[in-house]
């Protein structure tokens, strides 16, 4: 059970990042645009390295990938490696995101001591 709770906390970080992308792509649509075409156009524009927002949005994709890796590692009995992945993800997030998002991403670290003991 101790492996599942940090995985759920890492899943929370993944859900929050997914919600950021969902809001950006499907809620804040330009007037009179097709939803999928507008979402594709917005995604392409912010992922362009010349765009000023590209650092944030590319960072969210990297952070989502690291959350997914941490979930798999927590559930796959590689908890010590998963704690390291979450720590690296939190460290990167400190430079890119708001403090609240950094706390959500780093929530699995609150159980690092328990995970370390039981790994």
C-alpha positions as CSV (number, residue, x, y, z in Angstrom):
1,X,0.0,0.0,0.0
2,X,2.9,2.4,0.7
3,X,3.9,2.2,-2.9
4,X,0.4,3.1,-4.2
5,X,-0.1,6.3,-2.2
6,X,3.0,8.1,-3.6
7,X,1.9,6.9,-7.1
8,X,-1.5,8.5,-6.5
9,X,0.2,11.7,-5.4
10,X,2.3,11.6,-8.6
11,X,-0.9,11.0,-10.6
12,X,-2.3,14.2,-9.0
13,X,0.6,16.2,-10.5
14,X,0.0,14.6,-13.9
15,X,-3.7,15.4,-13.7
16,X,-3.0,19.1,-12.8
17,X,-0.6,19.4,-15.7
18,X,-3.1,17.7,-18.0
19,X,-5.7,20.2,-16.8
20,X,-3.4,23.1,-17.7
21,X,-3.1,21.8,-21.2
22,X,-6.8,21.0,-21.5
23,X,-7.7,24.6,-20.4
24,X,-5.2,26.1,-22.8
25,X,-6.2,24.0,-25.8
26,X,-10.0,23.6,-25.4
27,X,-11.4,26.2,-23.1
28,X,-9.6,29.4,-24.3
29,X,-10.6,29.0,-27.9
30,X,-10.5,31.9,-30.4
31,X,-13.9,33.1,-31.5
32,X,-15.6,31.0,-34.2
33,X,-12.9,28.3,-34.6
34,X,-13.1,24.6,-34.9
35,X,-12.0,23.1,-31.5
36,X,-9.5,20.6,-32.8
37,X,-8.0,22.8,-35.5
38,X,-7.7,25.7,-33.0
39,X,-6.1,23.3,-30.4
40,X,-3.6,22.0,-32.9
41,X,-2.7,25.5,-34.0
42,X,-2.3,26.7,-30.4
43,X,-0.2,23.7,-29.5
44,X,2.1,24.2,-32.5
45,X,2.5,27.9,-31.7
46,X,3.5,27.5,-28.1
47,X,5.8,24.6,-28.8
48,X,7.7,26.6,-31.3
49,X,11.1,27.5,-29.7
50,X,10.8,31.0,-31.0
51,X,7.6,31.5,-28.9
52,X,8.1,33.3,-25.5
53,X,5.8,30.8,-23.8
54,X,7.6,27.7,-25.2
55,X,9.7,27.2,-22.1
56,X,6.7,26.9,-19.9
57,X,4.7,24.6,-22.1
58,X,7.7,22.4,-23.0
59,X,8.5,22.2,-19.3
60,X,4.9,21.0,-18.6
61,X,5.4,18.2,-21.1
62,X,8.7,17.2,-19.6
63,X,7.2,17.4,-16.1
64,X,4.2,15.3,-17.2
65,X,6.5,12.6,-18.6
66,X,8.5,12.6,-15.3
67,X,5.3,12.2,-13.3
68,X,4.3,9.2,-15.5
69,X,7.8,7.7,-15.1
70,X,7.5,8.2,-11.3
71,X,4.1,6.5,-11.2
72,X,5.4,3.5,-13.1
73,X,8.5,3.2,-10.8
74,X,6.5,3.5,-7.6
75,X,4.1,0.7,-8.7
76,X,7.0,-1.4,-10.1
77,X,8.9,-1.7,-6.9
78,X,11.6,0.8,-7.9
79,X,10.6,3.3,-5.2
80,X,14.1,4.7,-4.5
81,X,14.5,5.6,-8.1
82,X,11.0,7.0,-8.2
83,X,11.8,9.3,-5.3
84,X,14.8,10.6,-7.3
85,X,12.7,11.2,-10.3
86,X,10.2,13.2,-8.3
87,X,13.0,15.2,-6.7
88,X,14.5,16.0,-10.1
89,X,11.0,16.9,-11.4
90,X,10.4,19.2,-8.4
91,X,13.8,20.9,-8.8
92,X,13.1,21.6,-12.5
93,X,9.6,22.8,-11.6
94,X,11.0,25.3,-9.2
95,X,12.4,27.3,-12.1
96,X,9.4,27.0,-14.4
97,X,6.2,26.9,-12.5
98,X,4.3,28.6,-9.7
99,X,5.0,27.5,-6.1
100,X,1.6,25.7,-5.9
101,X,2.4,23.6,-8.9
102,X,5.8,22.8,-7.5
103,X,4.2,21.6,-4.2
104,X,1.7,19.4,-6.1
105,X,4.5,17.9,-8.2
106,X,6.6,17.3,-5.1
107,X,3.9,15.8,-2.9
108,X,5.3,12.2,-3.2
109,X,8.4,13.4,-1.5
110,X,6.4,13.8,1.7
111,X,6.4,10.0,1.9
112,X,10.1,9.6,0.9
113,X,11.1,8.3,4.3
114,X,8.4,5.7,4.4
115,X,9.1,4.6,0.9
116,X,12.9,4.5,1.5
117,X,12.4,2.3,4.6
118,X,10.0,-0.2,2.8
119,X,11.9,-0.4,-0.5
